[in-house]
């Protein structure tokens, strides 16, 4: 399992730019697809609204046409009820009909069963009149006996495309039947299908029952010609599509029951869908542009981070080689943190190496001191040549063994109590035990309870050992009468320690002002540098005195495992 995971990690190992680009795609692609779905739904809703508007528009055109036809029928019924016509006074009827229809764009015809025109307000009264130009519709109107709207036809008198509305007037004598007819130019219906009632890109046309165009909003669709799409004269109505000449059209069709005509609105499907295509194109183009911008920014960030990582790798190699590492400012906070850590680690390494070199010198020095201490212990343990009760050989061995064991116990104390901290009194007694003479009155230790953590106890222990070693070699413990007083206090945030030697045999060289041996330098380095201690060295006539002051906060530095020492008074 572990080997599989390791192999998978190797296969997935890619540059940072790859993963940033993958993250970018994961963020953009779902958003793009969601936007496409939302846009599609929006376009569908918009199409439904447009379709509803177009159906409303074609319905409005249908109603307008029917109002025109209904108005014409009403006019015919009014004219048919004229008494002058009942009296067969065609001249008076002609004059009244012409006046009534003036400015309407309509003309009145009266047609008998032989298709002969009896009245035509297009032609001055008295001029000969010909036969009706639309005998098929005339015959159909006579046979049905009901009002009829003709198909569009070319009027010989009007010399344009017209349509007629017939109202049969039947009498008891079949030969007295005639048709009251209103004729009207087909072009006059164009105002009913003006572009102001249609959506942009759409056109409309009025188609008669035979499938010929009566009027259209598109100048290319001429009256009297068959409509160019095959959807008529079918009675299919509503929204649909048609394919004509390789072009796909969207259509909306309405049917007029009164006139028998159709109203057709149409537009090229490509024009209708152009808005949707533009929206999709804008969305796709915008997504590509934003993706390119985001990808460029991601690659720039990846390059910047990769450069930072390479520099960190170089710094790590320099750290491994023991070379100095310079802090590198960086825009990415995490890289800056690592750079700071490497720089601090390099500085710490320099300090650690300096400390190691110092400790190596201290080890060598302490080794020599240990030998001197052991020699002193040996001398103190030797039987006195002039004593009243010389020690036996067995007593000498036992005394010397105890002193060596005391030196070992001091080291054991440092190890055993490292986690909980060491009491200052216990540290002093155990550390100084090997140096205390048999005459206990020559060494006095006093002070309140103070708990020290590991680092502070080690440093103070080494300092006490150094002081005791110097006293054994050169000071109060180097003769049989010298005395050492060790005391400490803890007051107002300051730990004060005093080491006072008295009755020591000092040579003039030792009393010389400004003289410092290696032991003094060691004390200053250990206490001054490690604990920020303030040291004062006083040389009296009968011995040396050391005064040490340390901020009490330094006595309780947290241990590596998170524990802290506690000062007690």
C-alpha positions, 0 to 999 in steps of 0.5 A, a space after each residue: 500500500 505504501 509503495 502504491 502511494 509512493 508511486 502515485 505521488 511520483 506520477 502526480 509530481 508536477 510543477 506548481 504552474 500545472 496545479 495552479 492551472 488545474 485549480 483555475 480550470 476546476 474553478 472556471 469550467 463549472 462556472 462557465 457551464 453553469 453560466 451557459 445553462 443559465 443563459 440557455 434558460 434565459 434565452 428560452 424564456 426570452 424566446 417564449 416572451 417574443 413568441 407570445 408578443 408575435 402571436 399577439 402582434 399577428 392577432 392584432 393584425 388579424 383583428 385589424 383586418 377583420 375590423 376593416 372587412 366588418 366596416 366595409 360590410 357595415 357600409 354595404 348594408 347602409 348603402 343597400 338600404 338606401 331608398 334611392 336604390 329601391 326607386 332605381 334612381 341610380 344617378 342619385 344613388 351614385 352621387 350619394 355613394 360617391 360622397 359617402 366613400 370620399 377619402 376612404 380609399 374604397 369604391 362602390 360597385 353594383 354587379 348583376 347576375 350576368 357579371 355586368 357592372 351597373 354602378 362603379 364609382 371609379 368611373 364617372 356616371 354615364 360612361 360604359 361599364 364592363 363586366 366584373 374583373 372577378 367572375 369566380 368570386 361573383 359567382 360564389 357570392 350569388 350561389 352562397 347568398 352570404 357576404 363574401 370577401 374575394 381573393 386578391 385580383 388585378 382590377 382592370 379599371 383600377 389597374 392595380 391589385 384589389 380585393 372586393 367585399 360582396 353583399 348579395 341583395 336578393 329579390 323574389 325575381 331571381 333576375 333582379 338579384 345583384 351584389 353590393 360591392 366595395 372594392 379596395 386597393 390591396 396596398 391600403 391594408 399595409 398600414 395594418 401590418 406596419 413594422 411598428 407592430 412587429 418585433 425587429 427582424 420580423 415581417 408579416 403578410 396577409 394571404 388570401 384563401 388561394 395563397 396569394 399575397 394581399 399585402 405585406 410589410 416586406 417590399 420583396 413580397 408583392 401583392 397578387 403573387 403566391 406566398 413564397 413559403 409552402 405553409 399556405 394555403 394550409 390551415 395550420 396556425 400558430 408557431 412553426 418553422 418552414 424551410 424554403 430554398 435552403 433557408 430556415 424560417 420561423 413563422 407565426 400564423 393566424 386565421 381570420 374567420 370573417 375574411 377567410 384570409 391568413 396573417 403570417 409573420 416570419 423571420 429567418 431563423 438565423 436572424 432570430 437566433 442571432 441574439 442567442 448566438 451573440 450572447 453565447 459568443 460573448 459568454 464564450 469569448 469573455 470566458 476565454 479572455 478571463 481564463 487567459 488573464 487568470 491563467 497568465 496571472 496564475 503562471 506569473 504567481 507560479 513563476 514567482 513562487 517557484 523562484 522563491 522556492 528555488 531561492 529557499 532551496 539554495 538557502 537550505 543548501 547554504 545552511 547545510 554548508 554552514 554558510 551565512 543565509 540572508 533574509 529574503 523579502 518575498 510577496 508570498 507570506 509563507 515563503 517569507 516565513 520560511 526564509 526568515 526561519 532559514 535566516 534565523 536557523 543560520 544565525 542560530 547555527 553560527 551562535 551554536 557553533 560559537 557556543 560549541 567552540 566555547 564549550 569545547 574550550 570549557 570542557 578542556 578547561 574543566 577537564 584540567 580543573 577536574 584534575 586539579 580538583 582531584 589532586 586537591 581532593 587527594 591532598 586534602 585526603 592525605 594523612 597529615 604529617 604532623 597531625 596528632 592522629 594520622 589517618 590510616 590508609 583505609 581512611 584515606 581511600 574512603 575519604 577520597 572516594 567520598 569526594 569523587 562520589 560527591 562530584 558525580 552526584 552533582 552531575 546526577 542531580 543536574 540530569 535527574 531534575 532537569 524537567 522539574 527544575 532544581 532548587 538553588 540550595 540543592 544545586 549549590 550543596 550538590 555542586 559544591 559538595 566535592 569542594 567543601 572541606 572536612 571542616 564544615 565551618 569554612 563553607 557557608 551556604 544560605 538563601 531562600 528557596 528558588 526554583 531554577 529551570 534546566 538551562 539556568 541551573 546548568 549555567 549556574 552550576 557550571 559557574 559555581 563549579 568554576 568559582 569553587 575550582 578557582 577557590 580550590 586552586 588559588 583562593 580560600 580553599 587552597 589553604 587550611 584556614 580560608 572561608 567561603 560564604 555563598 548567599 543569594 536573595 530574590 527581591 523586587 524581580 532581581 536574583 542576587 548571588 554573592 560569592 565571598 572568599 576570606 582568609 585566602 593567601 593571595 600573591 601580589 600578582 593575583 591582587 593586581 587590578 585588571 587581571 583576568 584569568 581564563 576562569 574569569 572570562 568563563 564566568 563572564 561568558 557563561 553568566 553574562 551572555 547566557 543569562 544577561 547577568 550583571 557581574 561585579 568582581 571585587 578583590 579584597 585584601 583577604 580574598 575575592 568577591 563576586 556579585 551577580 545580579 540576574 532578572 528573576 524572569 530569566 530563572 523560569 525560562 520554559 523547558 523544551 517540553 513546555 514545563 516551567 520552573 517556578 521561583 519560590 521565596 
